[in-house]
Amino acid sequence: MTSIAEQAHAASTFIQQTAAASEYGPHRGLDHARTAVRLASTLGLSLQHITITPDSKRRTTPGEPLLAIATCSTTRTQYTFLARYPLYEDEPFELLGPCPVCAAPVPLAAVRHLADLGTHLATGPAPLSNGPTPATYPDTFDTDEGHAPTCRYGAA
């Protein structure tokens, strides 16, 4: 087991090396590296189980947002998260999953810590009716660009 100081040093080194070697340049490389470190820390995973890529579907400005894929080291199950605004580390990750209406990958849960993911996995997405979107969905669900063009949800 490594100490907190060793883990912190490894995270710092990872950020510096990833930023310097990034194919997206040092500034975007920093976004990718910080997002990986933040998600690994949130989920209690090592950095080798996190993959970061740009998300061109939801891009609003260069470098934003990022997709983060976390692979469970035990089951090999993959979870895809959206870091909509990676510069703001206080923003939650959004767990992507199939929309109950159109089946496209969209935000189904806001994840600030491991318990948020646990709650979502235990309960699943709430059923959708013709009324308002249940409060268990992230605020971004209704207008997310990931919905299929025929879906009643999504960017208008």
C-alpha positions, -999 to 999 in steps of 0.1 A, spaced: 0 0 0 13 34 -8 12 65 14 -10 95 8 22 115 0 33 89 -26 -1 89 -42 -2 127 -43 33 128 -59 22 102 -85 -9 122 -94 12 154 -97 38 136 -119 10 121 -140 -5 155 -146 28 170 -156 38 142 -179 4 138 -196 2 176 -202 36 177 -218 30 147 -240 -6 154 -250 -15 153 -287 -40 181 -279 -14 204 -266 -3 212 -230 -34 232 -220 -59 205 -232 -35 179 -219 -38 194 -184 -76 192 -187 -74 155 -197 -49 147 -169 -67 166 -142 -100 150 -152 -84 115 -151 -70 122 -116 -103 136 -103 -123 106 -116 -98 81 -104 -99 97 -70 -137 99 -70 -141 62 -78 -111 49 -59 -94 36 -91 -59 38 -103 -51 60 -132 -45 31 -155 -83 23 -154 -93 58 -167 -93 68 -203 -101 104 -214 -111 116 -248 -127 148 -262 -165 147 -267 -173 162 -301 -211 158 -297 -213 182 -268 -184 205 -277 -191 241 -269 -156 256 -269 -122 240 -278 -113 212 -254 -147 209 -238 -162 186 -228 -144 154 -221 -155 118 -220 -140 97 -192 -142 59 -193 -136 41 -160 -130 4 -162 -136 -16 -131 -105 -35 -122 -125 -65 -109 -153 -70 -134 -139 -50 -164 -173 -32 -166 -169 2 -182 -187 33 -171 -187 64 -193 -187 98 -176 -190 133 -191 -169 161 -177 -190 189 -193 -168 217 -180 -134 202 -171 -119 235 -160 -143 236 -131 -134 209 -107 -164 215 -85 -188 204 -113 -201 168 -110 -193 141 -135 -224 130 -155 -228 92 -158 -238 85 -194 -262 57 -202 -290 49 -226 -319 73 -227 -351 55 -216 -368 70 -247 -343 70 -275 -315 47 -262 -288 72 -271 -260 78 -245 -270 107 -223 -265 120 -187 -285 98 -163 -269 107 -130 -247 134 -115 -218 118 -98 -198 139 -72 -187 109 -52 -188 72 -52 -220 70 -32 -238 89 -61 -228 62 -85 -238 35 -60 -273 51 -56 -278 52 -94 -266 16 -98 -289 4 -71 -320 22 -83 -314 28 -120 -329 57 -139 -364 67 -129 -392 59 -154 -401 88 -177 -437 98 -182 -452 127 -202 -448 149 -171 -417 167 -159 -384 149 -158 -378 133 -124 -354 151 -100 -331 120 -100 -319 130 -135 -292 156 -140 -304 191 -150 -287 185 -184 -307 154 -193 -335 174 -210 -313 194 -233 -283 171 -238 -270 170 -274 -266 132 -272 -303 124 -276 -314 110 -310 -329 137 -333 -363 120 -330 -363 120 -292 -386 143 -273 -356 153 -252 -324 169 -264 -313 202 -278 -341 221 -295 
